[in-house]
Amino acid sequence: MPSSTKFFKKEIKDYILEKYDENVRILDVGAGIGTYANLLKNEGYTNIDCVEVFKDYIINYKLEKKYKKVYNGDITKLKINFNSYDLIILGDVLEHIEEYDAIKLLKKIKNKNVIVTVPFESPQGEHFGNIYEIHLQDDLTFKNFFEKYDNFYPLCLRYDYGVFVRDSSLKIYIERGERQLTKEQKNLIDSDFFDYELIYPYEKNEITEDITIKSNKTTIVTALWDLGRGNINDSFSRKYDDYLNKFSELLKTDIPMYIFADKSDEEFIWKYRKKNNTVINFMSLDELKKWFNFTNKTNEIRKKQSWLNQSGWLKDSPQATLEGYNPLVMSKMFMLNNVTIWNPFISDYFFLDRCWNNKYCSLWIFYT
């Protein structure tokens, strides 16, 4: 995304203000909309260069006006003198780079102070016609980040997002949000691995970001896959064309929309949508089953006679006969949660569209 989550921008800004004066030389890698230039400009920090691989972002977000110098290219291939900078920011960058290349890059800048921000376990495909938006390390977690990358310490943590720096005199900040940390994450934080004070410094509504692009109040989150429902028992059978007809009505709205879909439906979606208010996260049905961590468990349950015998209709139902049905139904809130984090349209409200038959759709709302 050209912009990242709003979380922890205040903490990153405070860290930079405390540690560096306004003459510091900063390299912002993966500038996107110019988040860190926007964040620091009113504080007098103007000695900032940036790297952006996607030329359209440089043009659309006027990066040459925000930064002293703009490099257009792949950070793993550009010839840049990293020693000329005091601080290098890799904001939501490592997940877009193959692990080998990311390790090699960090070795090149091992003697410099670095801020790294990464989402955890976050698959993502092409967006806005930008192939570089694809996540090549979508398996990053709080724990394996430290296994892969040396000499980093956590500055701020959520269960799904982390900010890491090269500085040994830090406290850990944990934003619990709507969910608790996993037991594994909590155990790691409480272990001797980190000898820091654990504090919870703020509420959600205190986190803000200086964004110059147009903000949209609402984003609709939805998904489209052919589960094969047209091939099951007549009483539950529905043709995929019926879903497409109803889905086309939803697509005609001018509200910003984030769509999870199979690549085969791309042409259909763009018949009704504009690229300036739509993101498609391409994911095949097989990829969805892998992304949903409980597919094996739901498959086990749906085949059990003890479950099927609960009611006469269950054995012919899509829950029992279609392997992708349960992963899709049970992934909806995970999808919604992820979009609130990625937030490509800087929205305050997120509606999850749920088409539950070929006549009606319902909306679930989520507030940030």
Secondary structure, DSSP 8 states (H G I E B T S, - for coil): --S--STTHHHHHHHHHHH--TT--EEEES-TTTHHHHHHGGGT---EEEEES-HHHHHHTTHHHHSSEEEES-TTTS---GGG-SEEEEET-GGGS-HHHHHHHHHHTTTSEEEEEEESS-----BTTBGGGS-S-TT--HHHHHHHS-S-EEEEE-SSEEEEES-SS--EEE--TTS---HHHHHHHHSTT--S-EE----GGG------S---SEEEEEEE----GGGS-TTT---HHHHHHHHHHHHTS-S-EEEEE-GGGHHHHHTT--TTSEEEEE--HHHHHHHSTTHHHHHHHHT-HHHHTTSTTGGGSHHHH-TTHHHHHHHHHHHHHHHHHH-TT--SEEEEEEE-SSS-EEEEEEE-
